[in-house]
Amino acid sequence: MKTIEDLDVAGRRVFVRADLNVPLSDGTITDDGRIRAVAPTIAKLVERGARVVVASHLGRPKGEPDPQFSLAPVAARLGELLGRPVAFATDTVGESAKATVAALADGEVTLLENLRFNAGETSKDDAERRAFAEQLAALADQYVGDGFGAVHRKHASVFDLPALLPNAVGDLIAAEVDVLQRLTEDVERPYVVVLGGAKVSDKVGVIANLLEKADRILIGGGMAYTFLKAQGHEVGISLLQADQIPTVLGYLAEAKERGVEFVLPTDVLVSTEFPDLKTKAPATFTVVAADAIPADQEGLDIGPETRELFAAKLADAKTVFWNGPMGVFEHPDYAGGTKAVAQALLDSDAFSVVGGGDSAAAVRILGFDETEFGHISTGGGASLEYLEGKTLPGLAALEG
């Protein structure tokens, strides 16, 4: 893959496909990590005299404009990070986009409105998607792919557009691929994988693939209760995917056969009520053994004994991949497990990769310095699919 150093960008309109899919609350950005991650690539292009046209999706609008998913707040924040104004086009390929791009001078930046406001972006019809890609291509001379969080999608701006323009990868994607290669090729051992989050089904492929590579797999979060149920334990009203129990039993059997250590929680925080995440009102909970969850209660975080156990299992690691929180980290009473894992990574000598999504947000929300981790990924789903061994359409388009 070519990098932006391989492109002559001075005076050229450079289309940067970024991943600016940040969380918003009443129009306010609550975590700007993804904006900060791509800002260095944009700044580098600006310094070299490019006319930078940035584009991204945000949320899941239904192929038409929806004010709650506007990228206008992102344009303002990007401008703050770059230290220069970022012009905002109020559409994707319409009159505003054309005029805003045409007005760019060398070293200036514009952000187009949400790509998913156009049905062609996500269409499964190749011709419709290609037609939208051609409209985007008319706005640029070159293409830089730097939205790693979207490269697993076969979307117009990710898959079709690179074929229409001279293209290269941005620094963010280059760094992500380099890190993921370190997790799949010539891995320094012990290699420990920590998986959390709500659903086993979200991690089916990656667990299957990592069983061939990891030395130890630690399971927390909502998905842990399906593993506990598979072992015959009562899980009360905890998150449970009963249809995944046969799959989980297969994982446990294969892990034993391969000599991969599978570590499950030994105690959990339980309650009859899910916490109020808006008011953060104090929660009422108890700590119980993982094999003794009351029938009317729900597991909401790993317990103190499990936190110590997980920290011990991470202490000698040389490589760690962590994807998914250990509990409902958004509430302070259930953030302890996730915080303990993050601290254990910092306390170890391991090259640690925090695999995007909620895990990356948790690191920032819980007050950790993200620069102290080996790498904070911006692409949860993309990272997982790469580790599953899948071909990612956006990367394949840039390699072609």
BELJOZI-V486275 format. One record per pair of residues at least 6 apart in sequence whose C-alpha atoms are under 8 Angstrom apart, sorted by the first residue. I is the first residue (numbers start at 0). GAP is how many residues later the second one is. If there is no record, write none. Layout:
BEGIN
I/GAP ; I/GAP
END
This chain:
BEGIN
0/167 ; 0/168 ; 0/397 ; 0/398 ; 1/165 ; 1/166 ; 1/167 ; 1/396 ; 1/397 ; 2/165 ; 2/166 ; 2/167 ; 2/168 ; 2/171 ; 3/140 ; 3/164 ; 3/165 ; 3/166 ; 3/167 ; 5/162 ; 6/160 ; 6/161 ; 8/36 ; 8/39 ; 8/40 ; 8/41 ; 8/133 ; 9/38 ; 9/39 ; 9/40 ; 9/41 ; 9/96 ; 10/38 ; 10/39 ; 10/40 ; 10/94 ; 10/95 ; 11/37 ; 11/38 ; 11/39 ; 11/94 ; 11/128 ; 11/129 ; 11/130 ; 12/37 ; 12/38 ; 12/39 ; 12/40 ; 12/126 ; 12/127 ; 12/128 ; 12/129 ; 13/36 ; 13/37 ; 13/38 ; 13/39 ; 13/126 ; 13/127 ; 13/128 ; 13/129 ; 13/130 ; 14/37 ; 14/38 ; 14/39 ; 14/40 ; 14/124 ; 14/125 ; 14/126 ; 14/127 ; 14/128 ; 14/129 ; 15/26 ; 15/36 ; 15/37 ; 15/38 ; 15/39 ; 15/127 ; 15/128 ; 15/129 ; 15/130 ; 16/37 ; 16/38 ; 16/39 ; 16/126 ; 16/127 ; 16/128 ; 16/129 ; 16/130 ; 16/140 ; 16/141 ; 17/20 ; 17/36 ; 17/37 ; 17/38 ; 17/127 ; 17/128 ; 17/129 ; 17/130 ; 18/15 ; 18/16 ; 18/19 ; 18/37 ; 18/38 ; 18/127 ; 18/128 ; 18/129 ; 18/130 ; 18/131 ; 19/14 ; 19/15 ; 19/36 ; 19/37 ; 19/38 ; 19/54 ; 19/127 ; 20/13 ; 20/35 ; 20/36 ; 20/37 ; 20/38 ; 21/7 ; 21/8 ; 21/9 ; 21/10 ; 21/11 ; 21/12 ; 21/13 ; 21/36 ; 22/6 ; 22/7 ; 22/8 ; 23/6 ; 23/7 ; 26/41 ; 26/46 ; 27/45 ; 28/44 ; 28/45 ; 30/330 ; 32/328 ; 32/345 ; 33/344 ; 34/39 ; 34/42 ; 34/43 ; 35/42 ; 35/45 ; 36/135 ; 36/341 ; 37/108 ; 37/109 ; 37/133 ; 37/134 ; 38/39 ; 38/42 ; 38/43 ; 39/131 ; 40/105 ; 40/129 ; 40/130 ; 40/131 ; 41/10 ; 42/39 ; 44/7 ; 44/62 ; 45/6 ; 45/60 ; 45/61 ; 45/62 ; 45/63 ; 46/60 ; 47/59 ; 48/57 ; 48/58 ; 48/59 ; 49/56 ; 49/57 ; 49/58 ; 50/53 ; 50/54 ; 50/55 ; 50/56 ; 50/57 ; 50/58 ; 51/55 ; 51/56 ; 51/57 ; 51/58 ; 52/48 ; 52/56 ; 52/57 ; 52/58 ; 52/59 ; 52/87 ; 53/55 ; 53/56 ; 53/57 ; 53/58 ; 54/56 ; 54/57 ; 54/58 ; 54/59 ; 54/60 ; 55/56 ; 55/57 ; 55/58 ; 55/59 ; 55/91 ; 56/57 ; 56/58 ; 56/59 ; 57/11 ; 57/12 ; 57/13 ; 57/56 ; 57/57 ; 57/58 ; 58/10 ; 59/9 ; 59/56 ; 60/8 ; 60/55 ; 60/56 ; 61/54 ; 61/55 ; 61/57 ; 62/53 ; 62/54 ; 62/55 ; 62/56 ; 62/57 ; 62/58 ; 62/59 ; 63/52 ; 63/53 ; 63/54 ; 63/55 ; 64/52 ; 64/53 ; 65/51 ; 68/45 ; 69/43 ; 69/44 ; 70/41 ; 70/42 ; 70/43 ; 71/16 ; 71/41 ; 74/11 ; 74/12 ; 74/13 ; 74/36 ; 75/9 ; 75/10 ; 77/8 ; 78/6 ; 78/7 ; 84/24 ; 85/22 ; 85/23 ; 85/24 ; 85/25 ; 86/13 ; 86/22 ; 86/23 ; 86/24 ; 87/12 ; 87/22 ; 87/23 ; 87/24 ; 87/25 ; 88/7 ; 88/8 ; 88/11 ; 88/21 ; 88/22 ; 88/23 ; 88/24 ; 89/6 ; 89/7 ; 89/22 ; 89/23 ; 90/6 ; 90/21 ; 90/22 ; 90/23 ; 91/20 ; 91/21 ; 91/22 ; 91/23 ; 91/25 ; 91/26 ; 91/44 ; 92/42 ; 92/43 ; 92/46 ; 96/15 ; 97/41 ; 99/10 ; 100/9 ; 100/38 ; 103/6 ; 114/6 ; 115/6 ; 119/8 ; 119/9 ; 119/10 ; 119/11 ; 119/12 ; 119/13 ; 119/36 ; 120/8 ; 120/11 ; 120/12 ; 120/34 ; 120/35 ; 120/36 ; 121/7 ; 121/32 ; 121/33 ; 121/34 ; 122/6 ; 122/32 ; 122/33 ; 128/26 ; 128/27 ; 128/31 ; 129/26 ; 129/30 ; 129/31 ; 131/24 ; 132/23 ; 132/24 ; 132/27 ; 132/28 ; 133/27 ; 133/30 ; 135/21 ; 135/25 ; 136/24 ; 136/27 ; 136/28 ; 140/24 ; 140/25 ; 141/23 ; 141/24 ; 141/25 ; 142/18 ; 142/19 ; 142/22 ; 142/23 ; 142/24 ; 142/25 ; 143/23 ; 143/24 ; 143/25 ; 143/26 ; 144/13 ; 144/17 ; 144/22 ; 144/23 ; 144/24 ; 144/25 ; 144/28 ; 144/249 ; 144/253 ; 145/23 ; 145/24 ; 145/25 ; 145/26 ; 145/27 ; 146/25 ; 146/26 ; 147/24 ; 147/25 ; 147/28 ; 147/230 ; 147/231 ; 147/234 ; 148/229 ; 148/230 ; 148/231 ; 148/232 ; 148/233 ; 148/234 ; 149/8 ; 149/229 ; 149/232 ; 149/244 ; 150/7 ; 150/8 ; 150/231 ; 150/241 ; 150/242 ; 150/243 ; 150/244 ; 151/229 ; 151/230 ; 151/233 ; 151/239 ; 151/240 ; 151/241 ; 151/242 ; 151/243 ; 152/6 ; 152/239 ; 152/240 ; 152/241 ; 153/6 ; 153/239 ; 153/240 ; 157/235 ; 157/236 ; 157/239 ; 158/234 ; 158/235 ; 158/238 ; 159/237 ; 161/235 ; 161/236 ; 162/234 ; 162/237 ; 166/231 ; 167/230 ; 168/229 ; 175/201 ; 178/174 ; 178/196 ; 179/203 ; 179/206 ; 179/207 ; 182/136 ; 182/138 ; 182/204 ; 183/29 ; 183/203 ; 186/132 ; 187/130 ; 187/131 ; 188/26 ; 188/128 ; 188/129 ; 188/130 ; 189/24 ; 189/25 ; 189/26 ; 189/126 ; 189/127 ; 189/128 ; 189/129 ; 190/22 ; 190/23 ; 190/24 ; 190/25 ; 190/126 ; 190/127 ; 190/128 ; 190/129 ; 191/22 ; 191/23 ; 191/24 ; 191/25 ; 191/26 ; 191/122 ; 191/125 ; 191/127 ; 191/128 ; 191/129 ; 192/21 ; 192/23 ; 192/24 ; 192/25 ; 192/127 ; 192/128 ; 192/129 ; 193/23 ; 193/24 ; 193/25 ; 193/26 ; 193/126 ; 193/127 ; 193/128 ; 193/129 ; 193/130 ; 194/22 ; 194/23 ; 194/24 ; 194/25 ; 194/26 ; 194/127 ; 194/128 ; 194/129 ; 194/130 ; 195/23 ; 195/24 ; 195/25 ; 195/26 ; 195/27 ; 195/28 ; 195/127 ; 195/128 ; 195/129 ; 195/130 ; 195/131 ; 196/23 ; 196/24 ; 196/25 ; 196/26 ; 196/126 ; 196/127 ; 196/128 ; 196/129 ; 196/130 ; 196/161 ; 197/23 ; 197/24 ; 197/25 ; 197/41 ; 198/23 ; 198/24 ; 198/41 ; 198/42 ; 199/23 ; 199/26 ; 199/41 ; 199/44 ; 200/40 ; 200/43 ; 202/181 ; 204/180 ; 204/183 ; 205/178 ; 205/179 ; 205/181 ; 205/182 ; 206/44 ; 206/181 ; 207/43 ; 207/180 ; 208/178 ; 208/179 ; 208/180 ; 209/177 ; 209/178 ; 210/40 ; 210/43 ; 210/44 ; 210/47 ; 210/49 ; 211/46 ; 213/46 ; 214/44 ; 214/45 ; 214/46 ; 215/44 ; 215/45 ; 215/46 ; 215/47 ; 216/43 ; 216/44 ; 216/45 ; 216/46 ; 217/44 ; 217/45 ; 217/46 ; 217/92 ; 218/43 ; 218/44 ; 218/45 ; 218/46 ; 219/44 ; 219/45 ; 219/81 ; 219/82 ; 219/105 ; 219/106 ; 219/107 ; 220/79 ; 220/80 ; 220/81 ; 220/103 ; 220/104 ; 220/105 ; 220/106 ; 220/107 ; 221/16 ; 221/17 ; 221/18 ; 221/77 ; 221/78 ; 221/104 ; 221/105 ; 222/16 ; 222/17 ; 223/40 ; 223/41 ; 224/10 ; 224/13 ; 224/14 ; 224/15 ; 224/74 ; 225/13 ; 225/14 ; 225/15 ; 225/16 ; 225/18 ; 225/19 ; 225/22 ; 226/18 ; 226/21 ; 226/22 ; 226/37 ; 227/6 ; 227/7 ; 227/36 ; 227/62 ; 227/63 ; 228/6 ; 228/16 ; 229/15 ; 229/16 ; 229/18 ; 229/19 ; 230/18 ; 232/57 ; 232/58 ; 232/59 ; 233/57 ; 233/58 ; 233/59 ; 233/60 ; 233/61 ; 234/56 ; 234/57 ; 234/58 ; 234/59 ; 234/60 ; 234/63 ; 234/64 ; 235/57 ; 235/58 ; 235/59 ; 235/60 ; 235/61 ; 235/62 ; 236/58 ; 236/59 ; 236/60 ; 236/61 ; 236/62 ; 237/59 ; 237/60 ; 237/61 ; 237/62 ; 238/59 ; 238/60 ; 251/10 ; 254/6 ; 254/7 ; 262/47 ; 264/25 ; 264/37 ; 264/38 ; 264/41 ; 265/23 ; 265/24 ; 265/25 ; 265/37 ; 265/39 ; 265/40 ; 266/20 ; 266/21 ; 266/22 ; 266/23 ; 266/24 ; 266/35 ; 266/36 ; 266/37 ; 266/38 ; 266/39 ; 267/19 ; 267/20 ; 267/21 ; 267/22 ; 267/31 ; 267/32 ; 267/33 ; 267/34 ; 267/35 ; 267/36 ; 267/38 ; 268/16 ; 268/17 ; 268/18 ; 268/19 ; 268/30 ; 268/31 ; 268/32 ; 268/33 ; 268/34 ; 268/65 ; 269/15 ; 269/16 ; 269/17 ; 269/18 ; 269/23 ; 269/27 ; 269/28 ; 269/29 ; 269/30 ; 269/31 ; 270/13 ; 270/14 ; 270/15 ; 270/26 ; 270/27 ; 270/28 ; 270/29 ; 271/13 ; 271/24 ; 271/25 ; 271/26 ; 272/11 ; 272/24 ; 272/25 ; 273/24 ; 273/26 ; 274/6 ; 274/8 ; 274/56 ; 275/55 ; 276/53 ; 276/54 ; 279/51 ; 279/52 ; 281/51 ; 282/50 ; 286/16 ; 287/15 ; 292/6 ; 299/27 ; 299/28 ; 299/34 ; 300/25 ; 300/26 ; 300/27 ; 300/33 ; 300/34 ; 300/35 ; 300/36 ; 301/24 ; 301/25 ; 301/34 ; 301/35 ; 302/34 ; 303/33 ; 306/30 ; 306/33 ; 306/34 ; 309/31 ; 310/29 ; 310/30 ; 310/33 ; 313/6 ; 313/30 ; 313/31 ; 313/34 ; 314/29 ; 314/30 ; 314/32 ; 314/33 ; 314/34 ; 315/32 ; 315/33 ; 315/34 ; 316/31 ; 316/32 ; 316/33 ; 317/31 ; 317/32 ; 317/33 ; 318/31 ; 318/32 ; 318/33 ; 319/25 ; 319/30 ; 319/31 ; 319/32 ; 319/33 ; 320/31 ; 320/32 ; 320/33 ; 320/34 ; 321/30 ; 321/31 ; 321/32 ; 321/33 ; 321/37 ; 322/31 ; 322/32 ; 322/33 ; 322/34 ; 322/36 ; 322/57 ; 323/31 ; 323/33 ; 323/34 ; 323/35 ; 324/12 ; 324/13 ; 324/33 ; 324/34 ; 324/37 ; 325/9 ; 325/11 ; 325/12 ; 326/7 ; 326/8 ; 326/10 ; 326/11 ; 327/6 ; 327/7 ; 328/6 ; 328/7 ; 328/8 ; 328/9 ; 328/33 ; 329/32 ; 334/31 ; 337/24 ; 338/24 ; 338/27 ; 341/21 ; 344/7 ; 344/28 ; 345/26 ; 345/27 ; 350/22 ; 350/23 ; 351/21 ; 351/22 ; 351/23 ; 352/20 ; 352/21 ; 352/22 ; 352/23 ; 352/24 ; 353/6 ; 353/19 ; 353/21 ; 353/22 ; 353/23 ; 354/21 ; 354/22 ; 354/23 ; 354/24 ; 354/25 ; 354/28 ; 354/29 ; 355/20 ; 355/21 ; 355/22 ; 355/23 ; 355/24 ; 355/25 ; 355/27 ; 356/21 ; 356/22 ; 356/23 ; 356/24 ; 359/16 ; 359/17 ; 359/18 ; 362/6 ; 362/7 ; 363/6 ; 369/6 ; 376/6 ; 381/10 ; 384/6 ; 384/7 ; 385/6
END
